[in-house]
């Protein structure tokens, strides 16, 4: 798995969605 800025962006979005469940 490559952790690039794009990957981190998706990760942050995913985390925000989970936190705003």
BELKA-V12919 format. One record per helix or strand. SS is the DSSP state (h for helix, s for strand). FROM is the first residue (numbers start at 0). TO is the last residue. If there is no record, write none. Layout:
SS/FROM/TO, SS/FROM/TO
This chain:
h/4/18
